Amino acid sequence: MTIPYGRQDITAEDIAAVVEVLGSDRLTQGPGVPEFEKSVARYCGARHAVAVNSATSALHLACLALGVGPGDVVWTTPITFVASANCALYCGAGIDFVDIDPRTGNLCPEALARKLEHAEKSGTLPKVVIPVHLCGQSCDMKAIHALAKRYGFHIIEDASHAIGGRYRGGPIGCCLYSDITVFSFHPVKIITTGEGGMAVANDSGLARKMARLRSHGITRDPAEMGGPPVGPWYYEQRDLGFNYRMTDLQAALGISQLGRLDRYIARRQELARRYDRLLADLPVQPLWQHPDCRSSWHLYVIRLRAEELRVSHRQVFVNLRRKGIGIQLHYIPVYRQPYFQRMGFAPGQFPEAERYYRQVITLPIFPLLADDQQDLIVELLARELDRP
């Protein structure tokens, strides 16, 4: 039986919450979504939350709310899922990348500062920068925010991995150092709604814009209309929006899961500490954890110390998969994808991302992972690393 790299935990309470909605009058556009939004906003210390059908949709709406469009450019990290870059392209904007900090795998503030300096001289500064909190560890948001104030760009935190994490003592999602933060509720994430996502913000105008765009650009709020409503049936489409709504079924599952979020984080932290101990004598290097951060440990990534090995990265990966360990690689640099190659990007442009890609493996980590399963993972990994 394969041990997956991630897995949801669905309890009887979760099932009962969804079944209760199934027996109600409103399966969608009912009271569940607003309740879930308020619960997440309260947990994160943000003023507003907008639930949608995926984190990709949340990234798209966040870009639109910040005015991203043709002629603009958005910067993000190359070590992320393609959605972190695609959201800019959906808006007709350009995309570029900033190389990573090799210790954490996150977007490097020093590399960002250098790129901004050159961009200012050439008149090509970004409209938005999207730092991605890889594995659940926050980027150095204080440094990135300071650069935003200097160069005038907006910040969207892609915290798809990071709900429940903390940065400089505050919850990820409080938006102290960003305009908008985005979470994912995919089944392998910290908590799940099946599919789903959420954008949190402190600016009411941004929240209203995203809420309107997620439902076809339609409003029923008289304050947002061109004049007084002609009757109680009346609504107006103020923007060209989308159907990005979350259902009440998903929200019910999310509310139930949110009640166990801190317990999930504690177990993930325990598993990460065990990995640290079990791997200490092997030729691997876990990603460095900044003292200002408390990761939510969505992923546990190691870098193979290739100079100490007699086996290739590919061999280790393939052999562990054959033995039923569902390891993964997070991520192939986005600019290596054929679509982005056709845009002019090429391997070698971001050397730290290239080195990272050649070395990393994601080991299984999720709350239901048993200690003996984790022991087996490390035992099989150790055998592969010692293979002639």
Secondary structure, 3 states (H helix, E strand, C coil): CCECCCCCCCCHHHHHHHHHHHCCCCCECCCHHHHHHHHHHHHHCCCEEEEECCHHHHHHHHHHHCCCCCCCEEEECCCCCCHHHHHHHHCCCEEEECCECCCCCCECHHHHHHHHHHHHHHCCCCCEEECECHHHCCCCHHHHHHHHHHHCCEEEEECCCCCCCEECCEECCCCCCCCEEEEECCCCCCCCCCCCEEEEECCHHHHHHHHHHCECCEECCHHHCCCCCCCCCCCEECCCCCECCCEHHHHHHHHHHHCCHHHHHHHHHHHHHHHHHHCCCCCEEECCCCCCEECCCCCEEEEECHHHCCCCHHHHHHHHHHCCECCECCCCCHHHCHHHHCCCCCCCCCHHHHHHHHHEEEECCCCCCCHHHHHHHHHHHHHHHCCC
